[in-house]
Amino acid sequence: MGKETKIQLETKHGKLITYTHTLNNETCVVIRSEILPRSPFLRIHSSCLFSESFHATDCDCASQLDAALEYIKKMVDSLYIYIKREEE
């Protein structure tokens, strides 16, 4: 069975509610605002070490992440799944 934690996180995109779930050494972070009984905005993102940590210029993963979090900040109901695993 995996391990789950819940954290309210202050970011440059505002306050986010995060749920971190770890299973088989893979971490998935789900960030959301209030979920209403309709279809929320959903974004699934795989981690990208070089773009997100080192700001590599030949990859747009960090800018996609930033744009999605900005959009989530404006939405009432949204869900963002961040998978800590590089694309192969």
N, CA, C and O atoms as CSV, one atom per row, in Angstrom:
chain,resi,resn,atom,element,x,y,z
A,1,MET,N,N,0.837,-1.175,0.000
A,1,MET,CA,C,0.000,0.000,0.000
A,1,MET,C,C,0.880,1.234,0.000
A,1,MET,O,O,1.960,1.219,0.589
A,2,GLY,N,N,0.447,2.289,-0.640
A,2,GLY,CA,C,1.216,3.517,-0.731
A,2,GLY,C,C,1.005,4.428,0.461
A,2,GLY,O,O,0.204,4.144,1.351
A,3,LYS,N,N,1.734,5.519,0.460
A,3,LYS,CA,C,1.664,6.512,1.528
A,3,LYS,C,C,1.094,7.804,0.947
A,3,LYS,O,O,1.451,8.195,-0.165
A,4,GLU,N,N,0.214,8.466,1.690
A,4,GLU,CA,C,-0.414,9.684,1.192
A,4,GLU,C,C,-0.295,10.794,2.224
A,4,GLU,O,O,-0.439,10.560,3.423
A,5,THR,N,N,-0.030,12.012,1.744
A,5,THR,CA,C,0.002,13.190,2.610
A,5,THR,C,C,-0.803,14.309,1.957
A,5,THR,O,O,-0.962,14.342,0.736
A,6,LYS,N,N,-1.305,15.218,2.775
A,6,LYS,CA,C,-2.052,16.380,2.284
A,6,LYS,C,C,-1.359,17.631,2.821
A,6,LYS,O,O,-1.059,17.723,4.011
A,7,ILE,N,N,-1.108,18.594,1.930
A,7,ILE,CA,C,-0.426,19.829,2.307
A,7,ILE,C,C,-1.109,21.002,1.616
A,7,ILE,O,O,-1.444,20.922,0.434
A,8,GLN,N,N,-1.315,22.094,2.355
A,8,GLN,CA,C,-1.710,23.358,1.730
A,8,GLN,C,C,-0.422,24.118,1.476
A,8,GLN,O,O,0.353,24.367,2.400
A,9,LEU,N,N,-0.194,24.485,0.228
A,9,LEU,CA,C,1.075,25.046,-0.193
A,9,LEU,C,C,0.873,26.445,-0.756
A,9,LEU,O,O,0.061,26.637,-1.661
A,10,GLU,N,N,1.603,27.423,-0.231
A,10,GLU,CA,C,1.585,28.780,-0.786
A,10,GLU,C,C,2.604,28.841,-1.918
A,10,GLU,O,O,3.771,28.505,-1.716
A,11,THR,N,N,2.180,29.263,-3.102
A,11,THR,CA,C,3.072,29.353,-4.259
A,11,THR,C,C,2.874,30.693,-4.945
A,11,THR,O,O,2.001,31.470,-4.560
A,12,LYS,N,N,3.687,30.966,-5.964
A,12,LYS,CA,C,3.498,32.194,-6.739
A,12,LYS,C,C,2.179,32.155,-7.507
A,12,LYS,O,O,1.724,33.175,-8.024
A,13,HIS,N,N,1.574,30.982,-7.577
A,13,HIS,CA,C,0.285,30.811,-8.239
A,13,HIS,C,C,-0.866,30.844,-7.245
A,13,HIS,O,O,-2.007,30.573,-7.618
A,14,GLY,N,N,-0.590,31.171,-5.993
A,14,GLY,CA,C,-1.610,31.201,-4.957
A,14,GLY,C,C,-1.551,29.955,-4.092
A,14,GLY,O,O,-0.603,29.173,-4.170
A,15,LYS,N,N,-2.581,29.777,-3.263
A,15,LYS,CA,C,-2.633,28.630,-2.354
A,15,LYS,C,C,-3.137,27.408,-3.110
A,15,LYS,O,O,-4.174,27.461,-3.771
A,16,LEU,N,N,-2.401,26.315,-3.009
A,16,LEU,CA,C,-2.785,25.068,-3.645
A,16,LEU,C,C,-2.938,23.994,-2.581
A,16,LEU,O,O,-2.207,23.977,-1.591
A,17,ILE,N,N,-3.880,23.111,-2.791
A,17,ILE,CA,C,-4.037,21.946,-1.930
A,17,ILE,C,C,-3.368,20.793,-2.660
A,17,ILE,O,O,-3.738,20.481,-3.792
A,18,THR,N,N,-2.394,20.157,-2.032
A,18,THR,CA,C,-1.679,19.072,-2.686
A,18,THR,C,C,-1.867,17.774,-1.918
A,18,THR,O,O,-1.878,17.753,-0.687
A,19,TYR,N,N,-2.012,16.712,-2.659
A,19,TYR,CA,C,-2.062,15.365,-2.112
A,19,TYR,C,C,-0.912,14.610,-2.753
A,19,TYR,O,O,-0.846,14.514,-3.978
A,20,THR,N,N,-0.017,14.080,-1.958
A,20,THR,CA,C,1.116,13.328,-2.478
A,20,THR,C,C,0.906,11.858,-2.158
A,20,THR,O,O,0.668,11.486,-1.009
A,21,HIS,N,N,0.997,11.036,-3.177
A,21,HIS,CA,C,0.811,9.597,-3.002
A,21,HIS,C,C,2.039,8.888,-3.563
A,21,HIS,O,O,2.418,9.123,-4.711
A,22,THR,N,N,2.659,8.028,-2.770
A,22,THR,CA,C,3.836,7.284,-3.207
A,22,THR,C,C,3.512,5.799,-3.241
A,22,THR,O,O,3.007,5.239,-2.268
A,23,LEU,N,N,3.808,5.173,-4.363
A,23,LEU,CA,C,3.583,3.745,-4.536
A,23,LEU,C,C,4.681,3.215,-5.447
A,23,LEU,O,O,4.909,3.771,-6.522
A,24,ASN,N,N,5.353,2.170,-5.046
A,24,ASN,CA,C,6.435,1.577,-5.846
A,24,ASN,C,C,7.509,2.596,-6.218
A,24,ASN,O,O,7.991,2.607,-7.351
A,25,ASN,N,N,7.879,3.440,-5.278
A,25,ASN,CA,C,8.917,4.460,-5.450
A,25,ASN,C,C,8.603,5.489,-6.530
A,25,ASN,O,O,9.510,6.177,-6.999
A,26,GLU,N,N,7.365,5.609,-6.927
A,26,GLU,CA,C,6.953,6.657,-7.851
A,26,GLU,C,C,6.010,7.579,-7.103
A,26,GLU,O,O,5.103,7.122,-6.407
A,27,THR,N,N,6.222,8.862,-7.244
A,27,THR,CA,C,5.410,9.844,-6.542
A,27,THR,C,C,4.484,10.532,-7.529
A,27,THR,O,O,4.891,10.918,-8.625
A,28,CYS,N,N,3.254,10.675,-7.126
A,28,CYS,CA,C,2.271,11.402,-7.915
A,28,CYS,C,C,1.704,12.496,-7.023
A,28,CYS,O,O,1.199,12.213,-5.937
A,29,VAL,N,N,1.783,13.724,-7.467
A,29,VAL,CA,C,1.244,14.838,-6.705
A,29,VAL,C,C,-0.021,15.311,-7.404
A,29,VAL,O,O,-0.009,15.611,-8.598
A,30,VAL,N,N,-1.096,15.375,-6.662
A,30,VAL,CA,C,-2.358,15.865,-7.204
A,30,VAL,C,C,-2.620,17.220,-6.574
A,30,VAL,O,O,-2.722,17.336,-5.353
A,31,ILE,N,N,-2.729,18.239,-7.407
A,31,ILE,CA,C,-2.974,19.591,-6.932
A,31,ILE,C,C,-4.375,19.967,-7.375
A,31,ILE,O,O,-4.747,19.748,-8.528
A,32,ARG,N,N,-5.149,20.529,-6.469
A,32,ARG,CA,C,-6.512,20.854,-6.867
A,32,ARG,C,C,-7.021,22.082,-6.141
A,32,ARG,O,O,-6.507,22.486,-5.098
A,33,SER,N,N,-8.031,22.645,-6.726
A,33,SER,CA,C,-8.842,23.627,-6.025
A,33,SER,C,C,-10.115,22.881,-5.640
A,33,SER,O,O,-10.129,21.650,-5.627
A,34,GLU,N,N,-11.157,23.592,-5.333
A,34,GLU,CA,C,-12.412,22.929,-4.974
A,34,GLU,C,C,-12.954,22.175,-6.185
A,34,GLU,O,O,-13.045,22.732,-7.279
A,35,ILE,N,N,-13.312,20.914,-5.989
A,35,ILE,CA,C,-13.885,20.120,-7.071
A,35,ILE,C,C,-15.406,20.158,-6.946
A,35,ILE,O,O,-15.973,19.750,-5.933
A,36,LEU,N,N,-16.047,20.653,-7.989
A,36,LEU,CA,C,-17.499,20.749,-8.026
A,36,LEU,C,C,-18.067,19.523,-8.733
A,36,LEU,O,O,-17.322,18.807,-9.401
A,37,PRO,N,N,-19.359,19.264,-8.604
A,37,PRO,CA,C,-19.947,18.077,-9.229
A,37,PRO,C,C,-20.125,18.242,-10.740
A,37,PRO,O,O,-21.220,18.035,-11.264
A,38,ARG,N,N,-19.086,18.601,-11.412
A,38,ARG,CA,C,-19.055,18.666,-12.877
A,38,ARG,C,C,-17.634,18.296,-13.288
A,38,ARG,O,O,-16.791,18.049,-12.425
A,39,SER,N,N,-17.362,18.255,-14.544
A,39,SER,CA,C,-16.031,17.860,-15.012
A,39,SER,C,C,-15.029,18.982,-14.774
A,39,SER,O,O,-15.193,20.073,-15.319
A,40,PRO,N,N,-13.985,18.737,-13.963
A,40,PRO,CA,C,-12.988,19.780,-13.696
A,40,PRO,C,C,-11.964,19.864,-14.822
A,40,PRO,O,O,-11.856,18.957,-15.647
A,41,PHE,N,N,-11.214,20.965,-14.845
A,41,PHE,CA,C,-10.048,21.067,-15.710
A,41,PHE,C,C,-9.036,20.044,-15.205
A,41,PHE,O,O,-8.805,19.956,-13.999
A,42,LEU,N,N,-8.431,19.271,-16.101
A,42,LEU,CA,C,-7.477,18.242,-15.711
A,42,LEU,C,C,-6.202,18.390,-16.522
A,42,LEU,O,O,-6.247,18.533,-17.744
A,43,ARG,N,N,-5.071,18.355,-15.840
A,43,ARG,CA,C,-3.757,18.375,-16.490
A,43,ARG,C,C,-2.926,17.255,-15.874
A,43,ARG,O,O,-2.845,17.150,-14.650
A,44,ILE,N,N,-2.308,16.415,-16.707
A,44,ILE,CA,C,-1.395,15.375,-16.249
A,44,ILE,C,C,-0.017,15.724,-16.787
A,44,ILE,O,O,0.147,15.957,-17.985
A,45,HIS,N,N,0.971,15.761,-15.903
A,45,HIS,CA,C,2.313,16.235,-16.265
A,45,HIS,C,C,3.367,15.283,-15.716
A,45,HIS,O,O,3.332,14.928,-14.538
A,46,SER,N,N,4.305,14.867,-16.565
A,46,SER,CA,C,5.448,14.063,-16.116
A,46,SER,C,C,6.595,14.995,-15.772
A,46,SER,O,O,6.807,16.003,-16.447
A,47,SER,N,N,7.327,14.664,-14.734
A,47,SER,CA,C,8.434,15.519,-14.303
A,47,SER,C,C,9.495,15.637,-15.396
A,47,SER,O,O,9.651,14.751,-16.236
A,48,CYS,N,N,10.210,16.746,-15.359
A,48,CYS,CA,C,11.290,16.999,-16.313
A,48,CYS,C,C,12.398,17.727,-15.557
A,48,CYS,O,O,12.363,18.950,-15.419
A,49,LEU,N,N,13.357,16.990,-15.080
A,49,LEU,CA,C,14.427,17.536,-14.250
A,49,LEU,C,C,15.148,18.702,-14.918
A,49,LEU,O,O,15.335,19.749,-14.299
A,50,PHE,N,N,15.550,18.534,-16.162
A,50,PHE,CA,C,16.377,19.554,-16.804
A,50,PHE,C,C,15.620,20.847,-17.061
A,50,PHE,O,O,16.178,21.931,-16.889
A,51,SER,N,N,14.376,20.756,-17.463
A,51,SER,CA,C,13.600,21.967,-17.726
A,51,SER,C,C,13.120,22.626,-16.441
A,51,SER,O,O,13.229,23.843,-16.295
A,52,GLU,N,N,12.591,21.840,-15.508
A,52,GLU,CA,C,11.998,22.404,-14.299
A,52,GLU,C,C,13.025,22.829,-13.260
A,52,GLU,O,O,12.792,23.797,-12.535
A,53,SER,N,N,14.144,22.139,-13.168
A,53,SER,CA,C,15.154,22.482,-12.157
A,53,SER,C,C,16.294,23.323,-12.713
A,53,SER,O,O,16.777,24.242,-12.051
A,54,PHE,N,N,16.722,23.005,-13.934
A,54,PHE,CA,C,17.882,23.688,-14.503
A,54,PHE,C,C,17.511,24.682,-15.599
A,54,PHE,O,O,18.388,25.334,-16.167
A,55,HIS,N,N,16.209,24.803,-15.903
A,55,HIS,CA,C,15.700,25.761,-16.896
A,55,HIS,C,C,16.348,25.572,-18.266
A,55,HIS,O,O,16.725,26.548,-18.914
A,56,ALA,N,N,16.476,24.332,-18.704
A,56,ALA,CA,C,17.024,24.032,-20.026
A,56,ALA,C,C,16.195,24.745,-21.090
A,56,ALA,O,O,14.967,24.773,-21.015
A,57,THR,N,N,16.862,25.311,-22.061
A,57,THR,CA,C,16.176,26.112,-23.080
A,57,THR,C,C,15.653,25.289,-24.250
A,57,THR,O,O,14.896,25.809,-25.070
A,58,ASP,N,N,16.035,24.022,-24.349
A,58,ASP,CA,C,15.575,23.200,-25.467
A,58,ASP,C,C,14.346,22.356,-25.115
A,58,ASP,O,O,13.996,21.430,-25.846
A,59,CYS,N,N,13.696,22.680,-23.997
A,59,CYS,CA,C,12.519,21.938,-23.549
A,59,CYS,C,C,11.506,22.926,-22.971
A,59,CYS,O,O,11.886,23.870,-22.278
A,60,ASP,N,N,10.229,22.716,-23.250
A,60,ASP,CA,C,9.205,23.640,-22.758
A,60,ASP,C,C,8.382,23.062,-21.606
A,60,ASP,O,O,7.314,23.589,-21.295
A,61,CYS,N,N,8.853,21.997,-20.973
A,61,CYS,CA,C,8.103,21.381,-19.867
A,61,CYS,C,C,7.851,22.357,-18.721
A,61,CYS,O,O,6.746,22.401,-18.181
A,62,ALA,N,N,8.858,23.136,-18.346
A,62,ALA,CA,C,8.695,24.080,-17.234
A,62,ALA,C,C,7.662,25.145,-17.571
A,62,ALA,O,O,6.859,25.522,-16.717
A,63,SER,N,N,7.675,25.633,-18.807
A,63,SER,CA,C,6.688,26.656,-19.176
A,63,SER,C,C,5.283,26.059,-19.248
A,63,SER,O,O,4.309,26.744,-18.935
A,64,GLN,N,N,5.163,24.794,-19.656
A,64,GLN,CA,C,3.860,24.123,-19.641
A,64,GLN,C,C,3.350,23.974,-18.212
A,64,GLN,O,O,2.169,24.194,-17.942
A,65,LEU,N,N,4.238,23.603,-17.302
A,65,LEU,CA,C,3.888,23.474,-15.887
A,65,LEU,C,C,3.423,24.814,-15.332
A,65,LEU,O,O,2.395,24.889,-14.658
A,66,ASP,N,N,4.174,25.865,-15.611
A,66,ASP,CA,C,3.844,27.210,-15.138
A,66,ASP,C,C,2.489,27.671,-15.678
A,66,ASP,O,O,1.669,28.207,-14.933
A,67,ALA,N,N,2.259,27.461,-16.972
A,67,ALA,CA,C,0.995,27.871,-17.591
A,67,ALA,C,C,-0.186,27.108,-16.992
A,67,ALA,O,O,-1.243,27.691,-16.752
A,68,ALA,N,N,-0.013,25.820,-16.753
A,68,ALA,CA,C,-1.097,25.022,-16.171
A,68,ALA,C,C,-1.423,25.491,-14.757
A,68,ALA,O,O,-2.595,25.577,-14.392
A,69,LEU,N,N,-0.399,25.795,-13.958
A,69,LEU,CA,C,-0.645,26.260,-12.590
A,69,LEU,C,C,-1.283,27.649,-12.581
A,69,LEU,O,O,-2.104,27.943,-11.712
A,70,GLU,N,N,-0.919,28.501,-13.530
A,70,GLU,CA,C,-1.571,29.812,-13.652
A,70,GLU,C,C,-3.046,29.633,-13.994
A,70,GLU,O,O,-3.901,30.328,-13.443
A,71,TYR,N,N,-3.349,28.702,-14.902
A,71,TYR,CA,C,-4.726,28.437,-15.298
A,71,TYR,C,C,-5.523,27.888,-14.116
A,71,TYR,O,O,-6.664,28.290,-13.888
A,72,ILE,N,N,-4.914,26.966,-13.368
A,72,ILE,CA,C,-5.571,26.386,-12.194
A,72,ILE,C,C,-5.899,27.464,-11.169
A,72,ILE,O,O,-6.941,27.409,-10.516
A,73,LYS,N,N,-5.013,28.441,-11.029
A,73,LYS,CA,C,-5.242,29.534,-10.078
A,73,LYS,C,C,-6.534,30.281,-10.401
A,73,LYS,O,O,-7.212,30.760,-9.492
A,74,LYS,N,N,-6.879,30.383,-11.671
A,74,LYS,CA,C,-8.063,31.128,-12.104
A,74,LYS,C,C,-9.332,30.276,-12.096
A,74,LYS,O,O,-10.439,30.813,-12.125
A,75,MET,N,N,-9.177,28.957,-12.056
A,75,MET,CA,C,-10.323,28.057,-12.127
A,75,MET,C,C,-10.854,27.746,-10.731
A,75,MET,O,O,-10.091,27.705,-9.766
A,76,VAL,N,N,-12.146,27.532,-10.629
A,76,VAL,CA,C,-12.745,27.147,-9.353
A,76,VAL,C,C,-12.512,25.662,-9.098
A,76,VAL,O,O,-12.172,25.269,-7.982
A,77,ASP,N,N,-12.688,24.855,-10.105
A,77,ASP,CA,C,-12.496,23.414,-9.927
A,77,ASP,C,C,-11.467,22.917,-10.936
A,77,ASP,O,O,-11.664,23.010,-12.148
A,78,SER,N,N,-10.387,22.399,-10.420
A,78,SER,CA,C,-9.304,21.936,-11.278
A,78,SER,C,C,-8.531,20.825,-10.592
A,78,SER,O,O,-8.525,20.706,-9.367
A,79,LEU,N,N,-7.894,20.031,-11.398
A,79,LEU,CA,C,-7.133,18.894,-10.906
A,79,LEU,C,C,-5.862,18.795,-11.728
A,79,LEU,O,O,-5.908,18.827,-12.958
A,80,TYR,N,N,-4.720,18.675,-11.051
A,80,TYR,CA,C,-3.423,18.619,-11.715
A,80,TYR,C,C,-2.682,17.412,-11.160
A,80,TYR,O,O,-2.473,17.314,-9.950
A,81,ILE,N,N,-2.291,16.511,-12.018
A,81,ILE,CA,C,-1.571,15.317,-11.581
A,81,ILE,C,C,-0.141,15.423,-12.088
A,81,ILE,O,O,0.101,15.516,-13.292
A,82,TYR,N,N,0.800,15.409,-11.155
A,82,TYR,CA,C,2.228,15.528,-11.468
A,82,TYR,C,C,2.882,14.192,-11.152
A,82,TYR,O,O,2.901,13.758,-10.000
A,83,ILE,N,N,3.416,13.545,-12.173
A,83,ILE,CA,C,4.018,12.229,-12.002
A,83,ILE,C,C,5.529,12.384,-11.989
A,83,ILE,O,O,6.122,12.886,-12.944
A,84,LYS,N,N,6.136,11.954,-10.911
A,84,LYS,CA,C,7.584,12.095,-10.748
A,84,LYS,C,C,8.293,10.964,-11.483
A,84,LYS,O,O,8.774,10.009,-10.875
A,85,ARG,N,N,8.344,11.096,-12.800
A,85,ARG,CA,C,9.009,10.104,-13.641
A,85,ARG,C,C,9.288,10.745,-14.991
A,85,ARG,O,O,8.400,11.356,-15.585
A,86,GLU,N,N,10.500,10.613,-15.472
A,86,GLU,CA,C,10.880,11.169,-16.766
A,86,GLU,C,C,10.280,10.338,-17.894
A,86,GLU,O,O,10.133,9.122,-17.778
A,87,GLU,N,N,9.937,11.015,-18.983
A,87,GLU,CA,C,9.510,10.306,-20.191
A,87,GLU,C,C,10.720,9.579,-20.760
A,87,GLU,O,O,11.842,10.078,-20.669
A,88,GLU,N,N,10.507,8.424,-21.335
A,88,GLU,CA,C,11.636,7.673,-21.894
A,88,GLU,C,C,11.627,7.726,-23.386
A,88,GLU,O,O,12.503,7.149,-24.030
